[in-house]
Amino acid sequence: MSEARYRDATVGGCLEATVEQRGDASTLIRSTEALRWYPDRLTDCLLQWAQEAPDRSFVARRGPGGDWTHISYAQMLQRAQSVGQALLDLGVSVERPVAILSDNDLEYLTLAMAAMWAGVPYVPVSSAYSLISQDYGKLRHILDTVTPGLVFASGASYAKAIAAVVPDDVKVVLTGGLAEAAASGLLAGRDVRAFDTLLFAQPGPALAAANAAIGPDTIAKFLFTSGSTKAPKGVINTHRMLCANQQQLRQCLAFLAEAPPVLVDWLPWNHTFGGNHNVGLTLYNGGTLYIDEGKPTPKGIAQTLRNLREISPTIYFNVPKGFEEIATAMDSDSVLRDTLFKRCKAFMFAGAGLSQAVWDKLDSHAEAALGERLRIITGLGMTETAPSCTFMVGTHARSGWIGLPVPGVEVKLIKDPSTGGKTEIRFRGPNVMPGYWRAPAQTLEVFDDEGFYRTGDAACWVDAERPGLGLMFDGRIAEDFKLSTGTFVSVGPLRAKITLAGDPCVLDAVITGLNRDEVGAMIFPRPDECRKLAGLAESTPLPEVLHHPVVRRFFQALADRLWREATGSASRVARLHVLAEPPAIDAGEITDKGSINQRAVLSHRAALVEALYQGGQADPFLILPDRH
């Protein structure tokens, strides 16, 4: 069988590393390539491209009629300076920053650029905390932590959340819906103004002075973690972090500097993947970002597919579920396939593991469109590291591999006997945060005595005899637990096994069994796929779907397979409960990227976990494997 061919794409930075074994049982890993120069301020990139390519589109979004509205680099610079002056006039500061509650849009990005130009931090907040949450708990916590001086939202739909959580003295800026907000009376007596009024401010000496004072350690934004059983933490993002990480990206994905990148991207800007990695990559390399208003769901993917039939990206990012939906759509849509692959140099996923089945399907579609494959890039990063710390850019990559350190990042591997022999991966470098905002005790907890950020993630060598193959992800240490026998259960790999074996009807699995005799699993199903399997209407309630004989047989077969293929008690799933209640955002069970939080689910559904082990066949959603 001939070796697969891959489209040419210049890569570097993380291809080789030095490995130092130390006497304290730790290992240090560093790229053999030095980190090169990077600017002091991310806004210097906006100025650079406004001068070098003033008419090139920086960002575009579809308008109400379906046509793309573009903002060029020169226009964005002018908007950033005008709105930046308006922000200073409104009295915002590092102690009273700008909070943004909306989904990705042109006004949002303008406000973000303006805040950075004026040296004022901004705080991106998930729109779900305002529009889906019923108790506004996370929104309240975030705003209480940062004490904003101004809150921005895209329309009247946010008025209820603002009225419930935002103090009366905080200024409110809305893109539209002022009349509706006024009619509702929810914002009565508040200082509310239209976003467009900010565009008319004339930049003056105060803005020039504020901009000149910005340096590498100036705070650009506060990004909040999704939170697990604890409240979200505000990660300080400095200009140094953002610029260093973009240079690290450029050295690893060297093709980004060869031609301005073009992105079609939906990833929310309140997360580091969308807001730091992708927006930053576009700005740093003078590219164009098309805002995709789709979502990686069976219904939401339609908008993404429309955009990808029209715009050919040069690099494409998504979460694994998004790639799965796109790969399936390409089975019957050659226009989509050919447009997506036309000039794309690489795919990259984050947020969860990509199943090898979806990976293989993407390879097949690339070969059909191009006669060769694209690199599928993986890595490891997090909110606290701006985000990228390791990359796997070679064509030998596999799902779960995270590669080697990017230039300028030091990786420490340290084995802790108390975690069942797992090895934690820790990071130190210019892209690592200085700490959490207004949380000194939490900051102190996450750095070791050498200044390495303690990730809580486990990693191991793909092949200890061949370190050039890099590292692979080995789960979250905090998720792992012991059975009553003292046997450690490695949750990450088991979750991946269950979701792969349960494709396409399993969204995710939450592993149970702490201090119990057997491993169990609570399964979040994919309702639409289960309905499709049973031939049921979209309106069929989920409990009815899960009781359907065809669906029951599917999950029974899954339970039997997991039992049969287990290699020991730590991987032998003895009971499944298929959940009829979807994950709850107020309980922290799911993020707006669709990631399931194990600890939050186990905490929120503690009674259900107990019932899983006590209920027997009286539980209508319990599936027990055939143990013969």
SULCORKA-V583829 format. One record per backbone hydrogen bond with DSSP energy under -0.5 kcal/mol. CO is the residue of the C=O (numbers start at 0). NH is the residue of the N-H. If there is no record, write none. Layout:
co=<CO,CO>
nh=<NH,NH>
//
This chain:
co=<4,9,11,12,15,17,18,19,19,21,24,25,26,27,28,29,40,41,41,42,43,44,45,46,47,48,52,53,55,57,58,59,60,62,66,67,68,70,70,71,72,73,74,75,76,77,78,79,80,81,82,83,84,85,86,87,95,96,96,96,97,98,98,99,104,105,106,107,108,109,110,111,112,113,114,115,120,121,121,122,123,125,126,126,127,127,135,136,137,138,139,140,141,142,145,148,149,150,151,152,153,154,155,157,158,159,160,161,166,170,171,172,173,176,177,178,179,180,180,180,181,184,186,189,190,192,193,194,194,195,196,197,200,203,203,204,205,206,207,208,210,214,215,217,219,220,220,221,222,232,232,233,234,235,236,236,237,238,239,240,241,242,243,244,245,246,247,248,251,251,252,253,254,254,260,261,261,262,264,267,267,267,270,271,271,272,273,275,276,277,278,279,280,281,282,287,287,288,288,289,289,290,294,296,298,299,299,299,300,301,302,303,304,305,306,306,310,313,313,315,317,318,318,319,320,321,322,323,324,325,326,327,328,332,333,334,335,336,337,344,345,346,347,352,354,355,356,357,358,359,360,361,362,363,364,365,365,365,366,372,374,374,376,377,379,379,381,381,382,383,386,388,389,390,390,391,393,397,399,402,403,405,408,409,410,411,412,413,414,415,415,416,418,421,421,422,423,424,425,426,427,428,434,435,438,439,440,441,442,443,445,447,451,452,452,455,455,456,457,459,462,465,466,469,470,470,471,474,474,475,475,476,480,481,482,486,487,488,488,489,490,491,492,493,494,495,496,497,499,501,501,504,504,507,508,509,511,512,515,518,518,519,520,520,521,521,522,522,523,523,524,525,526,527,528,529,530,530,531,536,540,541,542,543,544,547,548,549,550,551,552,553,554,555,556,557,558,559,560,561,562,567,567,570,571,571,574,575,576,576,578,579,582,583,583,584,588,590,594,595,596,597,598,599,600,602,604,605,606,607,608,609,609,610,614,615,617,618,620,622,624>
nh=<372,254,13,32,31,29,20,21,27,24,414,21,412,19,410,17,43,44,45,46,47,48,49,50,51,52,55,73,72,288,70,290,68,65,62,69,60,57,58,75,76,77,78,79,80,81,82,83,84,85,86,87,88,89,91,90,92,98,148,149,122,100,151,124,108,109,110,111,112,113,114,115,116,117,119,118,97,123,221,99,223,128,129,130,131,132,139,140,141,142,143,144,145,146,96,170,98,172,100,174,175,157,158,161,162,163,164,165,169,150,192,152,194,180,181,182,183,184,185,186,184,187,189,191,171,173,196,197,198,198,199,200,202,206,207,208,209,210,211,212,213,217,239,238,121,222,236,223,234,224,234,436,222,237,219,220,241,242,243,244,245,246,247,248,249,250,251,252,11,253,255,256,257,258,287,313,314,289,291,270,273,274,274,275,276,277,278,279,280,281,282,283,284,286,285,262,289,59,290,264,291,292,296,300,301,294,302,303,304,305,306,307,308,309,309,310,312,344,345,347,349,321,322,323,324,325,326,327,328,329,330,330,331,336,337,338,339,340,341,374,315,376,317,354,358,359,360,361,362,363,364,365,366,367,368,369,370,371,370,6,346,376,348,391,388,389,384,386,385,432,381,405,379,392,403,377,396,400,472,470,390,408,30,427,28,425,26,423,416,418,420,419,421,415,423,458,413,454,411,452,409,431,235,438,442,443,444,445,445,446,453,450,447,426,454,476,477,424,473,471,465,468,469,461,401,402,459,457,476,478,479,479,488,514,485,482,489,480,490,493,494,495,496,497,498,499,500,501,502,504,505,506,525,523,510,521,519,515,483,573,574,511,522,576,509,523,524,578,506,507,526,529,530,531,532,533,534,535,534,539,544,545,546,547,547,551,552,553,554,555,556,557,558,559,560,561,562,563,564,565,565,570,571,572,518,573,520,622,522,578,524,581,584,588,589,587,596,593,590,597,600,601,602,603,604,605,608,609,610,611,612,612,613,614,617,618,619,621,577,575,626>
//
